Amino acid sequence: FEKKRKSGDKQRIEVLEKIAGEIKIDLPRILIDAERGKMLGELKKSVSEIGIKWEDYLRQIKKSEEELLKSWEGEAARRVGFGLILREIANQEKIEVNEEDVQKLSESYGKIYSKDKINPDYIYGLIKNEKTFAFLENLS
């Protein structure tokens, strides 16, 4: 199952890269910086969950937090671009997410993760992206 999911993810990224290669997007600096901040928060959480102090982790990889953030510039821009592309396709194709879908997925996630960690906006975005990818996959 995991292998199939990774293969699907790879195909989705390839589709987004093709679209991104065909268009020119001027990415606002604030979005790139916000994405780098999000990436930093995710990494800090992962490091903490395995029981390593953040400062110890930085020493292990021999980088400062600023160096990490700088190294993520390209990946952050790529993620922001992909997000904007998906949002624009969803808007143009009038792809909608209903509250019932958000509620169902939130409940499923609630069984796996603690309920106070589930952000409804995050769930909404997941569903909208899935629907947008399904639309794109049906085109081919």
C-alpha positions in Angstrom: 0.0 0.0 0.0 2.8 2.4 0.9 4.6 1.8 -2.3 1.4 2.4 -4.3 0.8 5.7 -2.4 4.4 6.9 -3.0 4.0 6.1 -6.7 0.8 8.1 -6.9 2.5 11.0 -5.1 5.3 10.9 -7.5 2.9 11.1 -10.5 1.1 14.0 -8.9 4.3 15.9 -8.4 5.3 15.2 -12.0 1.9 16.7 -13.2 2.4 19.8 -11.0 6.0 20.2 -12.3 4.7 20.0 -15.9 2.1 22.7 -15.2 4.6 24.8 -13.3 7.0 24.6 -16.3 4.4 26.0 -18.6 3.5 29.0 -16.6 5.3 31.9 -14.9 4.3 32.6 -11.3 5.6 35.6 -9.3 5.6 34.2 -5.8 5.1 36.7 -3.0 8.1 36.7 -0.6 5.6 36.5 2.4 4.3 33.1 1.1 7.7 31.6 0.7 8.8 32.8 4.1 5.6 31.4 5.6 6.2 28.1 4.0 9.8 28.0 5.3 8.4 28.7 8.7 5.9 25.9 8.4 8.7 23.5 7.3 10.7 24.6 10.3 7.8 23.9 12.6 7.3 20.5 11.1 10.9 19.5 11.5 11.0 20.8 15.1 8.0 18.8 15.9 9.5 15.6 14.3 12.8 16.1 16.2 10.9 16.6 19.4 8.8 13.5 18.9 11.9 11.3 18.7 13.2 12.8 21.9 16.0 15.0 20.6 16.5 18.6 21.7 16.4 21.1 18.9 19.8 22.6 19.7 21.3 19.0 19.8 19.8 18.3 16.4 21.3 21.5 14.9 24.7 20.5 16.4 24.4 17.0 14.8 23.7 18.4 11.3 26.2 21.2 11.8 23.8 23.9 10.7 22.2 26.9 12.2 18.5 27.5 12.0 19.1 30.3 9.6 21.2 28.0 7.4 18.4 25.5 7.4 15.8 28.1 6.4 18.1 29.4 3.6 18.6 25.9 2.3 14.9 25.4 2.0 14.3 28.5 -0.2 13.8 26.5 -3.4 11.7 23.8 -1.9 9.5 26.4 -0.1 9.0 28.2 -3.4 8.2 25.0 -5.2 5.6 24.1 -2.5 4.0 27.5 -2.7 3.9 27.4 -6.5 2.2 23.9 -6.4 -0.3 25.2 -3.8 -1.2 28.2 -6.0 -1.5 26.0 -9.1 -3.9 23.6 -7.3 -5.9 26.5 -5.8 -6.3 28.1 -9.3 -7.4 24.9 -10.9 -9.9 24.2 -8.1 -11.3 27.8 -8.5 -11.5 27.6 -12.3 -13.1 24.1 -12.2 -15.4 25.2 -9.3 -14.2 22.2 -7.2 -16.1 22.4 -3.9 -15.7 20.7 -0.5 -18.7 20.2 1.7 -18.9 20.3 5.5 -19.9 16.7 5.6 -16.7 15.6 3.9 -14.6 17.8 6.3 -16.5 16.3 9.3 -16.0 12.7 8.2 -12.3 13.1 7.6 -11.9 15.0 10.8 -13.5 12.2 12.7 -11.2 9.6 11.0 -8.2 11.7 11.9 -9.6 12.1 15.4 -9.4 8.3 15.9 -5.7 8.4 14.9 -4.6 11.8 16.4 -5.8 13.7 19.4 -8.8 15.8 18.5 -7.3 19.1 19.7 -4.6 18.8 17.0 -7.0 18.6 14.0 -7.3 21.9 12.1 -10.5 22.0 10.0 -8.8 24.3 7.5 -6.1 21.7 7.0 -8.7 19.0 6.5 -10.6 21.2 4.0 -7.3 21.8 2.1 -6.5 18.1 2.0 -9.9 17.3 0.6 -9.9 20.1 -1.9 -6.4 19.0 -3.1 -7.5 15.4 -3.4 -10.6 16.5 -5.5 -8.4 18.7 -7.7 -5.9 15.8 -8.3 -8.8 13.5 -9.1 -10.0 16.0 -11.7 -6.5 16.2 -13.2 -6.1 12.4 -13.2 -9.5 12.1 -15.0 -8.2 14.4 -17.8 -5.6 11.8 -18.8 
